Amino acid sequence: MTGVLEGLRLVEGSAFVAAPLGGMTLAQLGADVIRFDDVRGGIDHDRWPVAPDGSSLFWRGMNKGKRSIAVDLRRPEGRELVTALITAPGPDAGLFLTNFPATGWLSYDRLRAGRDDLIMLSLTGNPDGGTAVDYTINPATGFPAITGDGARPVNHVLPAWDVAAGLTLAVGLLAAERHRGRTGQGRHVTVSLADVAFAVVADLGYLAQAQLGEERPALGNDLYGAFGRDFVTADRRRIMVVAITERQWRSLVAATGLEEYLPVVEKAFGVRLDREGDRYAARDAIAALLAPWFAARTGAEAGAELTAAGVCWGPYQSFAEALEQDPRVSTANPLFADVEHPGLGPLRTPGSPLVFTGLERADHLRPPLVGEHTDEILTGVLGLSAREIGGLHDAGVVASEVRR
């Protein structure tokens, strides 16, 4: 079935994570997202992880549900085709999402000459337009300084700011499209990866904490400001347990039989363990009491008892273990389906995590091959004839199903 954004058409020129994720988020909700790549392949077309055939699993993951056109972007004829796609008529078209430099033929003013109500979403690294990526911005946010034990900064491997920026781009495009529907006016909307990152740092209260003179400590796997810690089970599995709310705390106490020891801890530390902050202050004593309970049980046994008691917990697991063992990553979860990917066979593939009451989920979609939809886009969007399209192929201006 189609999604809630059926009829909306946007063009995407992108690489890496944030911009492709923004387009894919909209594609999975039914928008027609036309991605253009150079006939030689995009700059991230071979990015790791790669499949045994050398194709990028990363690229496949970031471009599900899109249509693809391959164009020689170094030639004026190729750039003219892309410009025509971006500025093509239609009330639900004229939308462009990119993290390519908004200069030259891709500048907003140049593109707007072909469509006055054009909406363009541009992602940059820094707010001044300077180059930056997730892995250079994250060290500046302060998070690596409080990750691990504090002995040295620790970079995470999740491109969190790319993900946040990609979702911000999707929201920004929909907001601009709504504004155009009400006013008839297009807009050039810009967002920088750094602004997304530092806005989140501020929104979480970390900048205010520093401004008021408090330095946040590095706590390893402990949860800051409440009780949360990982424990080792009898079979050497690790389990993370969290008790932020009083109900979560009471569930943990009931599951582990901790009740009789609480008055002693409260008296020794001068705390009340029904308070979130006090549980944080007494976290080492609480953990010392809990550790033997976990050490006496296997991961499966501890998990079953914690679940039965309503404890907030989760296992530490690898990607392979999640794929093999976690029902949330199985096809029992409607989020996932095993989708046939050209050249690779069936792969566990997610759809949109959004669920709309009363509507079926949108279809699970595979990524395109580069240039897979070149001819149908040239015909259906630009109205070119078979002869004109054949001439473009013969001249090397466009290509179909580019393989690396």
C-alpha angles and dihedrals in degrees: 000000000000124000136242093272094057110149096028112118127191136168120227128201107179153128138202120008121316104051095038089049091051091053093044091051088059094041091055088056092055105271117141101241114188111197118197122206134175115262087245091057130261125287090256097041092108099036118141139287092064133183123240089266090057096251117137115256086190092058091047091051095050098047107048116147097014131122117233134214122184115212135169097247093186092067125075091230091057093048090049090055092051091047089052090052093050093049098037113140126256135103092251096043134067093086122133128183120187148149092198116111110281092227138108113002090357095053115121094237092051093048093042089061086074095047123016095201094051117149114209125182113199126188121199133178101237126017090250089057094257121146119270137145133197092267093056097041097048095063089057095051094071096241097111089055091061097038117098121359097322095249090114135355114273121207116212119228095221110096090223097165092049089053093047091046092049092054089045089055091053091050091046093052093050091047091051091046090052090048090051091049090056100039107020089234127128124212141201104229118193131189131173127215090229093053091052091050098046092043089057091047089054095042090055090056097247097120091048090050091054092044089056091053104258120128112211111229130227108249107177107224095341119117113244115237098006139041117290129135142149122247134196119234130211091268092049095256119141125228128189116216123192130190109178100142125050090246091055089049093050091049091052092048092049094048095050101036093240097142099100093054098051098084090054092052092046092051095045095050100030092237141126110228093205085074119084096219093047091054087055092051091051095039097121093053091047091049092050090055093047099045097078091052091058094040090058094055137058118242091256093049094047091046093052093050094045092049092048090054094048095246119165103238143136138193126243106237141161124245089258092050091049090051093048103036114019114090089204088068095044131091087256083079108073088220089076137056133167102250125190111244116196110256095004107059124222117354129182101258130183128219123202114314089217114104119198115203112244094013129097117240116265117258120278104252133202126219119260127247109249106274093006093135099034097119097042091050093049089049102038101038105026098029095228119166125241089253093053091047091048089053091053090051092048090051092049093240092124135020139192128228099354109201126194 
